Amino acid sequence: MNSIMHMPWIGRELEVIESFDPTYIGRKGLIIEETQRTLIIDEEGRQICLPKQEIDFKIDREEIVIKGSFVLQRSEDRIHKKYRS
C-alpha cells in the first residue's frame, strides 16, 4: 500500500468501489486534480468532483482499496506521510 500512497495520482485511473452516496459507486476516470478534500476525475469528457471523505477507491486497477477518509490531506503532504500497514 505504501507505494501507491506515495505516488502522484494525477493522470492515473480511479474507480470508486464503495460510497455513502450510491451515485458515486462504479464511477471511473482519469484523475485530473487532487485537493485536500476532493479528487476530480475526467469521466468520458466530463469533470466529476468526488469528495474523498465519502468514497473508497482503487487506483490503476490495483487490488488495494484506499479509504478516502484516510487520505484527507493535500497531495504534497500525502506523498511524504508515513503510513502503517
PDB file with SEQRES, HELIX, SHEET and CRYST1 records, atoms N, CA, C and O in Angstrom:
SEQRES   1 A   85  MET ASN SER ILE MET HIS MET PRO TRP ILE GLY ARG GLU          
SEQRES   2 A   85  LEU GLU VAL ILE GLU SER PHE ASP PRO THR TYR ILE GLY          
SEQRES   3 A   85  ARG LYS GLY LEU ILE ILE GLU GLU THR GLN ARG THR LEU          
SEQRES   4 A   85  ILE ILE ASP GLU GLU GLY ARG GLN ILE CYS LEU PRO LYS          
SEQRES   5 A   85  GLN GLU ILE ASP PHE LYS ILE ASP ARG GLU GLU ILE VAL          
SEQRES   6 A   85  ILE LYS GLY SER PHE VAL LEU GLN ARG SER GLU ASP ARG          
SEQRES   7 A   85  ILE HIS LYS LYS TYR ARG SER                                  
HELIX    1 AA1 ASN A    2  MET A    5  1                                   4    
HELIX    2 AA2 LYS A   52  GLU A   54  5                                   3    
HELIX    3 AA3 GLY A   68  VAL A   71  5                                   4    
HELIX    4 AA4 SER A   75  HIS A   80  1                                   6    
SHEET    1 AA1 6 ARG A  46  PRO A  51  0                                        
SHEET    2 AA1 6 THR A  38  GLU A  43 -1                                        
SHEET    3 AA1 6 LYS A  28  GLU A  34 -1                                        
SHEET    4 AA1 6 GLU A  13  SER A  19 -1                                        
SHEET    5 AA1 6 ILE A  55  ILE A  59 -1                                        
SHEET    6 AA1 6 ILE A  66  LYS A  67 -1                                        
CRYST1    1.000    1.000    1.000  90.00  90.00  90.00 P 1           1          
ATOM      1  N   MET A   1       0.822  -1.196   0.000  1.00  0.00           N  
ATOM      2  CA  MET A   1       0.000   0.000   0.000  1.00  0.00           C  
ATOM      3  C   MET A   1       0.857   1.246   0.000  1.00  0.00           C  
ATOM      4  O   MET A   1       0.483   2.249  -0.608  1.00  0.00           O  
ATOM      5  N   ASN A   2       1.984   1.210   0.658  1.00  0.00           N  
ATOM      6  CA  ASN A   2       2.811   2.404   0.767  1.00  0.00           C  
ATOM      7  C   ASN A   2       3.215   2.962  -0.584  1.00  0.00           C  
ATOM      8  O   ASN A   2       3.260   4.181  -0.750  1.00  0.00           O  
ATOM      9  N   SER A   3       3.510   2.106  -1.558  1.00  0.00           N  
ATOM     10  CA  SER A   3       3.980   2.626  -2.835  1.00  0.00           C  
ATOM     11  C   SER A   3       2.917   3.476  -3.530  1.00  0.00           C  
ATOM     12  O   SER A   3       3.230   4.561  -4.021  1.00  0.00           O  
ATOM     13  N   ILE A   4       1.676   3.011  -3.581  1.00  0.00           N  
ATOM     14  CA  ILE A   4       0.629   3.788  -4.240  1.00  0.00           C  
ATOM     15  C   ILE A   4       0.302   5.058  -3.457  1.00  0.00           C  
ATOM     16  O   ILE A   4      -0.076   6.067  -4.053  1.00  0.00           O  
ATOM     17  N   MET A   5       0.438   5.024  -2.156  1.00  0.00           N  
ATOM     18  CA  MET A   5       0.154   6.199  -1.331  1.00  0.00           C  
ATOM     19  C   MET A   5       1.194   7.300  -1.533  1.00  0.00           C  
ATOM     20  O   MET A   5       0.892   8.479  -1.350  1.00  0.00           O  
ATOM     21  N   HIS A   6       2.393   6.930  -1.902  1.00  0.00           N  
ATOM     22  CA  HIS A   6       3.469   7.908  -2.052  1.00  0.00           C  
ATOM     23  C   HIS A   6       3.679   8.357  -3.491  1.00  0.00           C  
ATOM     24  O   HIS A   6       4.628   9.089  -3.773  1.00  0.00           O  
ATOM     25  N   MET A   7       2.822   7.939  -4.394  1.00  0.00           N  
ATOM     26  CA  MET A   7       2.933   8.338  -5.797  1.00  0.00           C  
ATOM     27  C   MET A   7       1.958   9.469  -6.100  1.00  0.00           C  
ATOM     28  O   MET A   7       0.904   9.567  -5.472  1.00  0.00           O  
ATOM     29  N   PRO A   8       2.302  10.315  -7.053  1.00  0.00           N  
ATOM     30  CA  PRO A   8       1.305  11.286  -7.529  1.00  0.00           C  
ATOM     31  C   PRO A   8       0.158  10.531  -8.207  1.00  0.00           C  
ATOM     32  O   PRO A   8       0.399   9.559  -8.923  1.00  0.00           O  
ATOM     33  N   TRP A   9      -1.066  10.962  -7.994  1.00  0.00           N  
ATOM     34  CA  TRP A   9      -2.225  10.285  -8.562  1.00  0.00           C  
ATOM     35  C   TRP A   9      -2.746  10.945  -9.824  1.00  0.00           C  
ATOM     36  O   TRP A   9      -3.537  10.336 -10.544  1.00  0.00           O  
ATOM     37  N   ILE A  10      -2.332  12.162 -10.115  1.00  0.00           N  
ATOM     38  CA  ILE A  10      -2.833  12.854 -11.303  1.00  0.00           C  
ATOM     39  C   ILE A  10      -2.390  12.078 -12.545  1.00  0.00           C  
ATOM     40  O   ILE A  10      -1.221  11.721 -12.689  1.00  0.00           O  
ATOM     41  N   GLY A  11      -3.345  11.829 -13.433  1.00  0.00           N  
ATOM     42  CA  GLY A  11      -3.080  11.066 -14.646  1.00  0.00           C  
ATOM     43  C   GLY A  11      -3.306   9.573 -14.490  1.00  0.00           C  
ATOM     44  O   GLY A  11      -3.132   8.818 -15.447  1.00  0.00           O  
ATOM     45  N   ARG A  12      -3.686   9.141 -13.310  1.00  0.00           N  
ATOM     46  CA  ARG A  12      -3.941   7.717 -13.062  1.00  0.00           C  
ATOM     47  C   ARG A  12      -5.447   7.440 -13.084  1.00  0.00           C  
ATOM     48  O   ARG A  12      -6.269   8.327 -12.850  1.00  0.00           O  
ATOM     49  N   GLU A  13      -5.773   6.188 -13.372  1.00  0.00           N  
ATOM     50  CA  GLU A  13      -7.169   5.747 -13.433  1.00  0.00           C  
ATOM     51  C   GLU A  13      -7.714   5.497 -12.029  1.00  0.00           C  
ATOM     52  O   GLU A  13      -7.066   4.832 -11.220  1.00  0.00           O  
ATOM     53  N   LEU A  14      -8.895   6.023 -11.741  1.00  0.00           N  
ATOM     54  CA  LEU A  14      -9.559   5.830 -10.449  1.00  0.00           C  
ATOM     55  C   LEU A  14     -10.889   5.119 -10.683  1.00  0.00           C  
ATOM     56  O   LEU A  14     -11.587   5.394 -11.658  1.00  0.00           O  
ATOM     57  N   GLU A  15     -11.231   4.199  -9.774  1.00  0.00           N  
ATOM     58  CA  GLU A  15     -12.548   3.562  -9.785  1.00  0.00           C  
ATOM     59  C   GLU A  15     -13.097   3.580  -8.367  1.00  0.00           C  
ATOM     60  O   GLU A  15     -12.436   3.125  -7.434  1.00  0.00           O  
ATOM     61  N   VAL A  16     -14.308   4.107  -8.207  1.00  0.00           N  
ATOM     62  CA  VAL A  16     -14.958   4.150  -6.893  1.00  0.00           C  
ATOM     63  C   VAL A  16     -15.570   2.778  -6.616  1.00  0.00           C  
ATOM     64  O   VAL A  16     -16.363   2.266  -7.405  1.00  0.00           O  
ATOM     65  N   ILE A  17     -15.186   2.196  -5.479  1.00  0.00           N  
ATOM     66  CA  ILE A  17     -15.641   0.859  -5.092  1.00  0.00           C  
ATOM     67  C   ILE A  17     -16.811   0.932  -4.111  1.00  0.00           C  
ATOM     68  O   ILE A  17     -17.797   0.212  -4.269  1.00  0.00           O  
ATOM     69  N   GLU A  18     -16.711   1.788  -3.111  1.00  0.00           N  
ATOM     70  CA  GLU A  18     -17.749   1.944  -2.086  1.00  0.00           C  
ATOM     71  C   GLU A  18     -17.984   3.430  -1.836  1.00  0.00           C  
ATOM     72  O   GLU A  18     -17.084   4.252  -2.011  1.00  0.00           O  
ATOM     73  N   SER A  19     -19.203   3.761  -1.426  1.00  0.00           N  
ATOM     74  CA  SER A  19     -19.517   5.152  -1.107  1.00  0.00           C  
ATOM     75  C   SER A  19     -20.803   5.225  -0.292  1.00  0.00           C  
ATOM     76  O   SER A  19     -21.674   4.362  -0.393  1.00  0.00           O  
ATOM     77  N   PHE A  20     -20.900   6.281   0.522  1.00  0.00           N  
ATOM     78  CA  PHE A  20     -22.152   6.566   1.214  1.00  0.00           C  
ATOM     79  C   PHE A  20     -23.218   6.981   0.202  1.00  0.00           C  
ATOM     80  O   PHE A  20     -24.409   6.755   0.417  1.00  0.00           O  
ATOM     81  N   ASP A  21     -22.784   7.586  -0.897  1.00  0.00           N  
ATOM     82  CA  ASP A  21     -23.684   8.041  -1.957  1.00  0.00           C  
ATOM     83  C   ASP A  21     -23.653   7.013  -3.092  1.00  0.00           C  
ATOM     84  O   ASP A  21     -22.623   6.873  -3.752  1.00  0.00           O  
ATOM     85  N   PRO A  22     -24.739   6.298  -3.334  1.00  0.00           N  
ATOM     86  CA  PRO A  22     -24.730   5.248  -4.354  1.00  0.00           C  
ATOM     87  C   PRO A  22     -24.457   5.753  -5.773  1.00  0.00           C  
ATOM     88  O   PRO A  22     -24.083   4.959  -6.636  1.00  0.00           O  
ATOM     89  N   THR A  23     -24.632   7.050  -6.036  1.00  0.00           N  
ATOM     90  CA  THR A  23     -24.355   7.566  -7.381  1.00  0.00           C  
ATOM     91  C   THR A  23     -22.862   7.615  -7.681  1.00  0.00           C  
ATOM     92  O   THR A  23     -22.482   7.721  -8.848  1.00  0.00           O  
ATOM     93  N   TYR A  24     -22.000   7.541  -6.665  1.00  0.00           N  
ATOM     94  CA  TYR A  24     -20.550   7.545  -6.882  1.00  0.00           C  
ATOM     95  C   TYR A  24     -20.005   6.146  -7.183  1.00  0.00           C  
ATOM     96  O   TYR A  24     -18.964   6.022  -7.828  1.00  0.00           O  
ATOM     97  N   ILE A  25     -20.688   5.096  -6.728  1.00  0.00           N  
ATOM     98  CA  ILE A  25     -20.183   3.727  -6.887  1.00  0.00           C  
ATOM     99  C   ILE A  25     -20.099   3.370  -8.371  1.00  0.00           C  
ATOM    100  O   ILE A  25     -21.054   3.558  -9.124  1.00  0.00           O  
ATOM    101  N   GLY A  26     -18.936   2.852  -8.773  1.00  0.00           N  
ATOM    102  CA  GLY A  26     -18.711   2.459 -10.160  1.00  0.00           C  
ATOM    103  C   GLY A  26     -18.166   3.558 -11.049  1.00  0.00           C  
ATOM    104  O   GLY A  26     -17.820   3.298 -12.201  1.00  0.00           O  
ATOM    105  N   ARG A  27     -18.082   4.770 -10.548  1.00  0.00           N  
ATOM    106  CA  ARG A  27     -17.515   5.858 -11.360  1.00  0.00           C  
ATOM    107  C   ARG A  27     -16.047   5.564 -11.648  1.00  0.00           C  
ATOM    108  O   ARG A  27     -15.307   5.109 -10.775  1.00  0.00           O  
ATOM    109  N   LYS A  28     -15.637   5.833 -12.890  1.00  0.00           N  
ATOM    110  CA  LYS A  28     -14.254   5.603 -13.310  1.00  0.00           C  
ATOM    111  C   LYS A  28     -13.803   6.784 -14.145  1.00  0.00           C  
ATOM    112  O   LYS A  28     -14.596   7.399 -14.858  1.00  0.00           O  
ATOM    113  N   GLY A  29     -12.527   7.093 -14.049  1.00  0.00           N  
ATOM    114  CA  GLY A  29     -11.981   8.148 -14.882  1.00  0.00           C  
ATOM    115  C   GLY A  29     -10.552   8.463 -14.505  1.00  0.00           C  
ATOM    116  O   GLY A  29     -10.016   7.932 -13.532  1.00  0.00           O  
ATOM    117  N   LEU A  30      -9.939   9.340 -15.294  1.00  0.00           N  
ATOM    118  CA  LEU A  30      -8.572   9.783 -15.018  1.00  0.00           C  
ATOM    119  C   LEU A  30      -8.603  10.905 -13.998  1.00  0.00           C  
ATOM    120  O   LEU A  30      -9.402  11.835 -14.107  1.00  0.00           O  
ATOM    121  N   ILE A  31      -7.736  10.815 -13.014  1.00  0.00           N  
ATOM    122  CA  ILE A  31      -7.636  11.878 -12.013  1.00  0.00           C  
ATOM    123  C   ILE A  31      -6.954  13.073 -12.669  1.00  0.00           C  
ATOM    124  O   ILE A  31      -5.844  12.955 -13.188  1.00  0.00           O  
ATOM    125  N   ILE A  32      -7.624  14.221 -12.643  1.00  0.00           N  
ATOM    126  CA  ILE A  32      -7.034  15.418 -13.238  1.00  0.00           C  
ATOM    127  C   ILE A  32      -6.635  16.451 -12.197  1.00  0.00           C  
ATOM    128  O   ILE A  32      -5.872  17.373 -12.487  1.00  0.00           O  
ATOM    129  N   GLU A  33      -7.162  16.292 -10.964  1.00  0.00           N  
ATOM    130  CA  GLU A  33      -6.777  17.217  -9.888  1.00  0.00           C  
ATOM    131  C   GLU A  33      -7.054  16.558  -8.543  1.00  0.00           C  
ATOM    132  O   GLU A  33      -8.004  15.791  -8.389  1.00  0.00           O  
ATOM    133  N   GLU A  34      -6.195  16.878  -7.571  1.00  0.00           N  
ATOM    134  CA  GLU A  34      -6.397  16.403  -6.205  1.00  0.00           C  
ATOM    135  C   GLU A  34      -6.250  17.580  -5.259  1.00  0.00           C  
ATOM    136  O   GLU A  34      -5.264  18.314  -5.314  1.00  0.00           O  
ATOM    137  N   THR A  35      -7.235  17.756  -4.393  1.00  0.00           N  
ATOM    138  CA  THR A  35      -7.144  18.767  -3.344  1.00  0.00           C  
ATOM    139  C   THR A  35      -7.171  18.041  -2.004  1.00  0.00           C  
ATOM    140  O   THR A  35      -7.191  16.811  -1.958  1.00  0.00           O  
ATOM    141  N   GLN A  36      -7.172  18.789  -0.939  1.00  0.00           N  
ATOM    142  CA  GLN A  36      -7.184  18.176   0.387  1.00  0.00           C  
ATOM    143  C   GLN A  36      -8.427  17.309   0.590  1.00  0.00           C  
ATOM    144  O   GLN A  36      -8.344  16.240   1.195  1.00  0.00           O  
ATOM    145  N   ARG A  37      -9.563  17.757   0.093  1.00  0.00           N  
ATOM    146  CA  ARG A  37     -10.817  17.051   0.356  1.00  0.00           C  
ATOM    147  C   ARG A  37     -11.469  16.401  -0.864  1.00  0.00           C  
ATOM    148  O   ARG A  37     -12.455  15.680  -0.715  1.00  0.00           O  
ATOM    149  N   THR A  38     -10.940  16.641  -2.069  1.00  0.00           N  
ATOM    150  CA  THR A  38     -11.597  16.109  -3.268  1.00  0.00           C  
ATOM    151  C   THR A  38     -10.615  15.513  -4.266  1.00  0.00           C  
ATOM    152  O   THR A  38      -9.421  15.814  -4.261  1.00  0.00           O  
ATOM    153  N   LEU A  39     -11.163  14.658  -5.117  1.00  0.00           N  
ATOM    154  CA  LEU A  39     -10.476  14.166  -6.309  1.00  0.00           C  
ATOM    155  C   LEU A  39     -11.368  14.531  -7.490  1.00  0.00           C  
ATOM    156  O   LEU A  39     -12.567  14.254  -7.471  1.00  0.00           O  
ATOM    157  N   ILE A  40     -10.795  15.146  -8.505  1.00  0.00           N  
ATOM    158  CA  ILE A  40     -11.564  15.497  -9.693  1.00  0.00           C  
ATOM    159  C   ILE A  40     -11.115  14.564 -10.806  1.00  0.00           C  
ATOM    160  O   ILE A  40      -9.928  14.472 -11.120  1.00  0.00           O  
ATOM    161  N   ILE A  41     -12.095  13.867 -11.405  1.00  0.00           N  
ATOM    162  CA  ILE A  41     -11.773  12.922 -12.469  1.00  0.00           C  
ATOM    163  C   ILE A  41     -12.411  13.370 -13.776  1.00  0.00           C  
ATOM    164  O   ILE A  41     -13.412  14.086 -13.788  1.00  0.00           O  
ATOM    165  N   ASP A  42     -11.809  12.930 -14.875  1.00  0.00           N  
ATOM    166  CA  ASP A  42     -12.379  13.118 -16.202  1.00  0.00           C  
ATOM    167  C   ASP A  42     -13.059  11.796 -16.559  1.00  0.00           C  
ATOM    168  O   ASP A  42     -12.397  10.783 -16.786  1.00  0.00           O  
ATOM    169  N   GLU A  43     -14.375  11.825 -16.604  1.00  0.00           N  
ATOM    170  CA  GLU A  43     -15.159  10.633 -16.919  1.00  0.00           C  
ATOM    171  C   GLU A  43     -15.835  10.866 -18.266  1.00  0.00           C  
ATOM    172  O   GLU A  43     -16.869  11.529 -18.347  1.00  0.00           O  
ATOM    173  N   GLU A  44     -15.242  10.314 -19.317  1.00  0.00           N  
ATOM    174  CA  GLU A  44     -15.778  10.445 -20.674  1.00  0.00           C  
ATOM    175  C   GLU A  44     -16.003  11.899 -21.065  1.00  0.00           C  
ATOM    176  O   GLU A  44     -17.050  12.246 -21.612  1.00  0.00           O  
ATOM    177  N   GLY A  45     -15.020  12.745 -20.784  1.00  0.00           N  
ATOM    178  CA  GLY A  45     -15.091  14.150 -21.166  1.00  0.00           C  
ATOM    179  C   GLY A  45     -15.779  15.065 -20.169  1.00  0.00           C  
ATOM    180  O   GLY A  45     -15.801  16.281 -20.359  1.00  0.00           O  
ATOM    181  N   ARG A  46     -16.342  14.499 -19.110  1.00  0.00           N  
ATOM    182  CA  ARG A  46     -16.994  15.306 -18.073  1.00  0.00           C  
ATOM    183  C   ARG A  46     -16.141  15.310 -16.821  1.00  0.00           C  
ATOM    184  O   ARG A  46     -15.583  14.282 -16.438  1.00  0.00           O  
ATOM    185  N   GLN A  47     -16.037  16.472 -16.180  1.00  0.00           N  
ATOM    186  CA  GLN A  47     -15.294  16.563 -14.922  1.00  0.00           C  
ATOM    187  C   GLN A  47     -16.233  16.263 -13.762  1.00  0.00           C  
ATOM    188  O   GLN A  47     -17.273  16.904 -13.606  1.00  0.00           O  
ATOM    189  N   ILE A  48     -15.853  15.280 -12.950  1.00  0.00           N  
ATOM    190  CA  ILE A  48     -16.647  14.863 -11.796  1.00  0.00           C  
ATOM    191  C   ILE A  48     -15.818  15.108 -10.544  1.00  0.00           C  
ATOM    192  O   ILE A  48     -14.673  14.665 -10.457  1.00  0.00           O  
ATOM    193  N   CYS A  49     -16.395  15.813  -9.574  1.00  0.00           N  
ATOM    194  CA  CYS A  49     -15.721  16.095  -8.307  1.00  0.00           C  
ATOM    195  C   CYS A  49     -16.197  15.079  -7.271  1.00  0.00           C  
ATOM    196  O   CYS A  49     -17.384  14.999  -6.957  1.00  0.00           O  
ATOM    197  N   LEU A  50     -15.249  14.307  -6.748  1.00  0.00           N  
ATOM    198  CA  LEU A  50     -15.562  13.263  -5.769  1.00  0.00           C  
ATOM    199  C   LEU A  50     -15.008  13.659  -4.406  1.00  0.00           C  
ATOM    200  O   LEU A  50     -13.802  13.873  -4.282  1.00  0.00           O  
ATOM    201  N   PRO A  51     -15.842  13.762  -3.387  1.00  0.00           N  
ATOM    202  CA  PRO A  51     -15.342  14.068  -2.043  1.00  0.00           C  
ATOM    203  C   PRO A  51     -14.629  12.845  -1.462  1.00  0.00           C  
ATOM    204  O   PRO A  51     -15.218  11.768  -1.369  1.00  0.00           O  
ATOM    205  N   LYS A  52     -13.374  13.010  -1.077  1.00  0.00           N  
ATOM    206  CA  LYS A  52     -12.586  11.895  -0.537  1.00  0.00           C  
ATOM    207  C   LYS A  52     -13.268  11.252   0.663  1.00  0.00           C  
ATOM    208  O   LYS A  52     -13.255  10.029   0.800  1.00  0.00           O  
ATOM    209  N   GLN A  53     -13.859  12.057   1.525  1.00  0.00           N  
ATOM    210  CA  GLN A  53     -14.478  11.580   2.762  1.00  0.00           C  
ATOM    211  C   GLN A  53     -15.545  10.518   2.496  1.00  0.00           C  
ATOM    212  O   GLN A  53     -15.789   9.657   3.341  1.00  0.00           O  
ATOM    213  N   GLU A  54     -16.178  10.579   1.327  1.00  0.00           N  
ATOM    214  CA  GLU A  54     -17.334   9.727   1.054  1.00  0.00           C  
ATOM    215  C   GLU A  54     -17.047   8.517   0.182  1.00  0.00           C  
ATOM    216  O   GLU A  54     -17.969   7.760  -0.119  1.00  0.00           O  
ATOM    217  N   ILE A  55     -15.784   8.300  -0.241  1.00  0.00           N  
ATOM    218  CA  ILE A  55     -15.532   7.203  -1.181  1.00  0.00           C  
ATOM    219  C   ILE A  55     -14.382   6.299  -0.735  1.00  0.00           C  
ATOM    220  O   ILE A  55     -13.465   6.727  -0.034  1.00  0.00           O  
ATOM    221  N   ASP A  56     -14.460   5.041  -1.160  1.00  0.00           N  
ATOM    222  CA  ASP A  56     -13.352   4.093  -1.119  1.00  0.00           C  
ATOM    223  C   ASP A  56     -13.067   3.777  -2.580  1.00  0.00           C  
ATOM    224  O   ASP A  56     -14.000   3.551  -3.350  1.00  0.00           O  
ATOM    225  N   PHE A  57     -11.798   3.755  -2.978  1.00  0.00           N  
ATOM    226  CA  PHE A  57     -11.482   3.663  -4.396  1.00  0.00           C  
ATOM    227  C   PHE A  57     -10.205   2.873  -4.655  1.00  0.00           C  
ATOM    228  O   PHE A  57      -9.415   2.609  -3.749  1.00  0.00           O  
ATOM    229  N   LYS A  58     -10.031   2.505  -5.926  1.00  0.00           N  
ATOM    230  CA  LYS A  58      -8.811   1.847  -6.386  1.00  0.00           C  
ATOM    231  C   LYS A  58      -8.139   2.768  -7.394  1.00  0.00           C  
ATOM    232  O   LYS A  58      -8.801   3.523  -8.106  1.00  0.00           O  
ATOM    233  N   ILE A  59      -6.815   2.694  -7.442  1.00  0.00           N  
ATOM    234  CA  ILE A  59      -6.023   3.450  -8.411  1.00  0.00           C  
ATOM    235  C   ILE A  59      -5.385   2.447  -9.372  1.00  0.00           C  
ATOM    236  O   ILE A  59      -4.807   1.451  -8.936  1.00  0.00           O  
ATOM    237  N   ASP A  60      -5.488   2.706 -10.675  1.00  0.00           N  
ATOM    238  CA  ASP A  60      -4.868   1.868 -11.708  1.00  0.00           C  
ATOM    239  C   ASP A  60      -5.165   0.384 -11.543  1.00  0.00           C  
ATOM    240  O   ASP A  60      -4.283  -0.450 -11.748  1.00  0.00           O  
ATOM    241  N   ARG A  61      -6.376   0.051 -11.181  1.00  0.00           N  
ATOM    242  CA  ARG A  61      -6.823  -1.347 -11.051  1.00  0.00           C  
ATOM    243  C   ARG A  61      -5.986  -2.172 -10.078  1.00  0.00           C  
ATOM    244  O   ARG A  61      -5.939  -3.397 -10.183  1.00  0.00           O  
ATOM    245  N   GLU A  62      -5.335  -1.514  -9.146  1.00  0.00           N  
ATOM    246  CA  GLU A  62      -4.598  -2.227  -8.094  1.00  0.00           C  
ATOM    247  C   GLU A  62      -5.606  -2.964  -7.222  1.00  0.00           C  
ATOM    248  O   GLU A  62      -6.786  -2.616  -7.199  1.00  0.00           O  
ATOM    249  N   GLU A  63      -5.144  -3.970  -6.514  1.00  0.00           N  
ATOM    250  CA  GLU A  63      -6.017  -4.730  -5.619  1.00  0.00           C  
ATOM    251  C   GLU A  63      -6.327  -3.963  -4.332  1.00  0.00           C  
ATOM    252  O   GLU A  63      -7.294  -4.280  -3.640  1.00  0.00           O  
ATOM    253  N   ILE A  64      -5.522  -2.972  -4.015  1.00  0.00           N  
ATOM    254  CA  ILE A  64      -5.662  -2.227  -2.765  1.00  0.00           C  
ATOM    255  C   ILE A  64      -6.815  -1.229  -2.873  1.00  0.00           C  
ATOM    256  O   ILE A  64      -6.881  -0.442  -3.817  1.00  0.00           O  
ATOM    257  N   VAL A  65      -7.715  -1.272  -1.903  1.00  0.00           N  
ATOM    258  CA  VAL A  65      -8.802  -0.293  -1.820  1.00  0.00           C  
ATOM    259  C   VAL A  65      -8.369   0.785  -0.834  1.00  0.00           C  
ATOM    260  O   VAL A  65      -8.012   0.490   0.307  1.00  0.00           O  
ATOM    261  N   ILE A  66      -8.402   2.028  -1.284  1.00  0.00           N  
ATOM    262  CA  ILE A  66      -7.984   3.167  -0.467  1.00  0.00           C  
ATOM    263  C   ILE A  66      -9.225   3.838   0.111  1.00  0.00           C  
ATOM    264  O   ILE A  66     -10.152   4.179  -0.624  1.00  0.00           O  
ATOM    265  N   LYS A  67      -9.241   4.025   1.415  1.00  0.00           N  
ATOM    266  CA  LYS A  67     -10.334   4.745   2.071  1.00  0.00           C  
ATOM    267  C   LYS A  67     -10.066   6.241   1.920  1.00  0.00           C  
ATOM    268  O   LYS A  67      -9.044   6.743   2.387  1.00  0.00           O  
ATOM    269  N   GLY A  68     -10.976   6.942   1.274  1.00  0.00           N  
ATOM    270  CA  GLY A  68     -10.803   8.371   1.062  1.00  0.00           C  
ATOM    271  C   GLY A  68     -10.630   9.147   2.352  1.00  0.00           C  
ATOM    272  O   GLY A  68      -9.881  10.123   2.394  1.00  0.00           O  
ATOM    273  N   SER A  69     -11.314   8.725   3.403  1.00  0.00           N  
ATOM    274  CA  SER A  69     -11.205   9.422   4.689  1.00  0.00           C  
ATOM    275  C   SER A  69      -9.808   9.283   5.294  1.00  0.00           C  
ATOM    276  O   SER A  69      -9.435  10.053   6.178  1.00  0.00           O  
ATOM    277  N   PHE A  70      -9.040   8.307   4.823  1.00  0.00           N  
ATOM    278  CA  PHE A  70      -7.681   8.073   5.305  1.00  0.00           C  
ATOM    279  C   PHE A  70      -6.674   9.019   4.637  1.00  0.00           C  
ATOM    280  O   PHE A  70      -5.569   9.206   5.147  1.00  0.00           O  
ATOM    281  N   VAL A  71      -7.047   9.607   3.513  1.00  0.00           N  
ATOM    282  CA  VAL A  71      -6.116  10.450   2.745  1.00  0.00           C  
ATOM    283  C   VAL A  71      -6.624  11.887   2.613  1.00  0.00           C  
ATOM    284  O   VAL A  71      -6.498  12.502   1.553  1.00  0.00           O  
ATOM    285  N   LEU A  72      -7.191  12.410   3.680  1.00  0.00           N  
ATOM    286  CA  LEU A  72      -7.697  13.785   3.671  1.00  0.00           C  
ATOM    287  C   LEU A  72      -6.565  14.767   3.935  1.00  0.00           C  
ATOM    288  O   LEU A  72      -6.489  15.378   5.002  1.00  0.00           O  
ATOM    289  N   GLN A  73      -5.698  14.908   2.959  1.00  0.00           N  
ATOM    290  CA  GLN A  73      -4.638  15.908   3.016  1.00  0.00           C  
ATOM    291  C   GLN A  73      -4.249  16.265   1.583  1.00  0.00           C  
ATOM    292  O   GLN A  73      -4.648  15.598   0.629  1.00  0.00           O  
ATOM    293  N   ARG A  74      -3.479  17.308   1.458  1.00  0.00           N  
ATOM    294  CA  ARG A  74      -3.012  17.722   0.136  1.00  0.00           C  
ATOM    295  C   ARG A  74      -2.104  16.643  -0.432  1.00  0.00           C  
ATOM    296  O   ARG A  74      -1.477  15.898   0.321  1.00  0.00           O  
ATOM    297  N   SER A  75      -2.031  16.554  -1.747  1.00  0.00           N  
ATOM    298  CA  SER A  75      -1.209  15.512  -2.367  1.00  0.00           C  
ATOM    299  C   SER A  75       0.250  15.628  -1.951  1.00  0.00           C  
ATOM    300  O   SER A  75       0.921  14.612  -1.766  1.00  0.00           O  
ATOM    301  N   GLU A  76       0.755  16.855  -1.801  1.00  0.00           N  
ATOM    302  CA  GLU A  76       2.160  17.024  -1.389  1.00  0.00           C  
ATOM    303  C   GLU A  76       2.394  16.434   0.000  1.00  0.00           C  
ATOM    304  O   GLU A  76       3.441  15.844   0.265  1.00  0.00           O  
ATOM    305  N   ASP A  77       1.409  16.599   0.883  1.00  0.00           N  
ATOM    306  CA  ASP A  77       1.528  16.057   2.238  1.00  0.00           C  
ATOM    307  C   ASP A  77       1.345  14.539   2.235  1.00  0.00           C  
ATOM    308  O   ASP A  77       2.034  13.830   2.969  1.00  0.00           O  
ATOM    309  N   ARG A  78       0.425  14.039   1.416  1.00  0.00           N  
ATOM    310  CA  ARG A  78       0.167  12.603   1.335  1.00  0.00           C  
ATOM    311  C   ARG A  78       1.404  11.853   0.844  1.00  0.00           C  
ATOM    312  O   ARG A  78       1.721  10.781   1.359  1.00  0.00           O  
ATOM    313  N   ILE A  79       2.092  12.397  -0.128  1.00  0.00           N  
ATOM    314  CA  ILE A  79       3.260  11.740  -0.717  1.00  0.00           C  
ATOM    315  C   ILE A  79       4.370  11.561   0.311  1.00  0.00           C  
ATOM    316  O   ILE A  79       5.090  10.564   0.263  1.00  0.00           O  
ATOM    317  N   HIS A  80       4.526  12.499   1.237  1.00  0.00           N  
ATOM    318  CA  HIS A  80       5.625  12.445   2.212  1.00  0.00           C  
ATOM    319  C   HIS A  80       5.227  11.848   3.558  1.00  0.00           C  
ATOM    320  O   HIS A  80       6.084  11.666   4.423  1.00  0.00           O  
ATOM    321  N   LYS A  81       3.951  11.541   3.750  1.00  0.00           N  
ATOM    322  CA  LYS A  81       3.483  11.000   5.026  1.00  0.00           C  
ATOM    323  C   LYS A  81       3.880   9.529   5.167  1.00  0.00           C  
ATOM    324  O   LYS A  81       3.970   8.805   4.176  1.00  0.00           O  
ATOM    325  N   LYS A  82       4.116   9.098   6.410  1.00  0.00           N  
ATOM    326  CA  LYS A  82       4.400   7.687   6.677  1.00  0.00           C  
ATOM    327  C   LYS A  82       3.100   6.997   7.050  1.00  0.00           C  
ATOM    328  O   LYS A  82       2.347   7.487   7.892  1.00  0.00           O  
ATOM    329  N   TYR A  83       2.839   5.858   6.421  1.00  0.00           N  
ATOM    330  CA  TYR A  83       1.618   5.092   6.659  1.00  0.00           C  
ATOM    331  C   TYR A  83       1.967   3.756   7.281  1.00  0.00           C  
ATOM    332  O   TYR A  83       3.005   3.166   6.981  1.00  0.00           O  
ATOM    333  N   ARG A  84       1.088   3.287   8.152  1.00  0.00           N  
ATOM    334  CA  ARG A  84       1.248   1.952   8.730  1.00  0.00           C  
ATOM    335  C   ARG A  84       0.466   0.963   7.893  1.00  0.00           C  
ATOM    336  O   ARG A  84      -0.590   1.294   7.353  1.00  0.00           O  
ATOM    337  N   SER A  85       0.976  -0.235   7.785  1.00  0.00           N  
ATOM    338  CA  SER A  85       0.273  -1.281   7.016  1.00  0.00           C  
ATOM    339  C   SER A  85      -0.859  -1.867   7.810  1.00  0.00           C  
ATOM    340  O   SER A  85      -1.558  -2.756   7.325  1.00  0.00           O  
TER     341      SER A  85                                                      
END                                                                             
